């Protein structure tokens, strides 16, 4: 089962690589942008946790995305010593440009399933991810 899950991840990543290449972003950078779209004002460490990358990888990625003007690093209004990340207008525009194509990748992946099976698959993936999060390796 783990092998199949990895094969699915690689297939999705390959498709995302293809469609994101014209935007000059990686699937991990795309994930970070979508995380910030859903959760504004995250710290780099919080972004790392939500985007499933190490703190160092997130710091490197933030630097690239900030340099490209896709995100901004701002002072947290609640704690002036803390810096938070926020999508910029160009970042939102980039996500808007690729949104339908990314949705098409997901739809293609789920095409062999009925709506009921796709909903069940989503529940199963969430449950499995939750089970691993509850029981981290020692």
C-alpha positions as CSV (number, residue, x, y, z in Angstrom):
1,X,0.0,0.0,0.0
2,X,2.8,2.4,0.9
3,X,4.4,1.8,-2.5
4,X,1.1,2.6,-4.3
5,X,0.7,5.8,-2.3
6,X,4.2,6.8,-3.3
7,X,3.5,6.1,-6.9
8,X,0.3,8.2,-6.7
9,X,2.3,11.1,-5.2
10,X,5.0,10.8,-7.9
11,X,2.3,10.8,-10.6
12,X,0.6,13.9,-9.1
13,X,3.9,15.7,-8.7
14,X,4.9,15.0,-12.3
15,X,1.6,16.5,-13.6
16,X,2.0,19.5,-11.3
17,X,5.6,19.9,-12.4
18,X,4.4,20.1,-16.0
19,X,1.6,22.6,-15.5
20,X,3.6,24.8,-13.1
21,X,6.7,25.0,-15.2
22,X,5.5,27.9,-17.3
23,X,4.9,29.8,-14.0
24,X,8.5,29.0,-12.9
25,X,7.3,27.5,-9.6
26,X,7.7,24.0,-8.1
27,X,4.9,21.9,-6.7
28,X,6.3,22.7,-3.2
29,X,6.2,26.4,-3.8
30,X,2.7,26.0,-5.2
31,X,1.7,24.2,-2.0
32,X,3.2,27.0,0.1
33,X,1.2,29.6,-1.8
34,X,-2.0,27.7,-1.4
35,X,-1.3,27.3,2.4
36,X,-0.9,31.1,2.6
37,X,-4.1,31.6,0.6
38,X,-6.0,29.6,3.2
39,X,-4.1,30.8,6.3
40,X,-2.7,34.3,6.1
41,X,-0.1,35.7,8.6
42,X,1.7,32.4,9.2
43,X,5.3,32.4,10.5
44,X,7.9,30.6,8.3
45,X,7.9,27.7,10.9
46,X,4.1,27.4,10.7
47,X,4.2,27.4,6.9
48,X,6.8,24.6,7.0
49,X,4.5,22.5,9.1
50,X,1.5,23.2,6.9
51,X,3.5,22.6,3.7
52,X,5.2,19.4,4.9
53,X,8.7,20.7,4.6
54,X,11.6,21.3,7.0
55,X,12.1,24.7,8.6
56,X,15.3,25.2,6.5
57,X,13.5,24.3,3.2
58,X,10.7,26.6,4.1
59,X,13.1,29.5,4.8
60,X,14.8,28.9,1.4
61,X,11.4,28.7,-0.3
62,X,10.1,31.9,1.4
63,X,13.2,33.7,0.3
64,X,12.6,32.7,-3.4
65,X,8.9,33.5,-3.2
66,X,9.5,36.8,-1.6
67,X,12.2,37.7,-4.1
68,X,9.7,37.0,-6.9
69,X,7.1,39.2,-5.2
70,X,4.6,36.3,-4.7
71,X,4.6,36.7,-0.9
72,X,5.5,39.4,1.6
73,X,7.1,39.2,5.0
74,X,5.3,41.6,7.3
75,X,5.4,42.6,11.0
76,X,2.7,40.8,13.0
77,X,0.3,43.5,14.2
78,X,-0.2,41.5,17.4
79,X,3.6,41.1,18.1
80,X,5.9,43.6,16.5
81,X,8.9,41.3,17.0
82,X,7.3,38.5,14.9
83,X,7.3,38.4,11.1
84,X,4.4,36.8,9.2
85,X,3.9,35.8,5.6
86,X,1.1,36.9,3.4
87,X,0.3,36.4,-0.3
88,X,0.7,39.4,-2.5
89,X,-1.5,40.4,-5.4
90,X,0.9,38.7,-7.9
91,X,0.8,35.6,-5.7
92,X,-3.0,35.5,-5.8
93,X,-2.9,36.1,-9.6
94,X,-0.6,33.2,-10.1
95,X,-2.8,30.9,-8.1
96,X,-5.8,32.1,-10.1
97,X,-4.0,31.4,-13.4
98,X,-3.3,27.8,-12.5
99,X,-6.4,27.0,-10.3
100,X,-8.4,25.4,-13.1
101,X,-5.4,23.3,-14.4
102,X,-4.7,22.0,-10.9
103,X,-8.4,21.2,-10.4
104,X,-8.2,19.3,-13.7
105,X,-5.3,17.2,-12.4
106,X,-7.3,16.2,-9.4
107,X,-10.4,15.5,-11.5
108,X,-8.3,13.3,-13.8
109,X,-7.0,11.4,-10.8
110,X,-10.5,10.9,-9.4
111,X,-12.1,10.2,-12.8
112,X,-12.2,6.4,-12.4
113,X,-14.1,6.8,-9.1
114,X,-17.8,7.6,-8.6
115,X,-18.6,10.7,-6.6
116,X,-19.3,8.5,-3.6
117,X,-16.0,6.6,-4.0
118,X,-14.1,9.9,-4.3
119,X,-15.7,11.2,-1.1
120,X,-14.8,8.0,0.6
121,X,-11.2,8.1,-0.7
122,X,-10.9,11.6,0.7
123,X,-12.1,10.4,4.1
124,X,-9.7,7.5,4.1
125,X,-6.7,9.6,3.1
126,X,-7.6,12.1,5.9
127,X,-8.0,9.3,8.4
128,X,-4.7,7.7,7.4
129,X,-2.8,11.0,7.6
130,X,-4.4,11.6,11.0
131,X,-3.4,8.2,12.3
132,X,0.2,8.8,11.4
133,X,0.1,12.3,12.9
134,X,-1.2,10.9,16.2
135,X,1.5,8.3,16.4
136,X,4.8,9.8,15.2
137,X,7.9,7.5,14.9
138,X,10.0,7.1,18.0
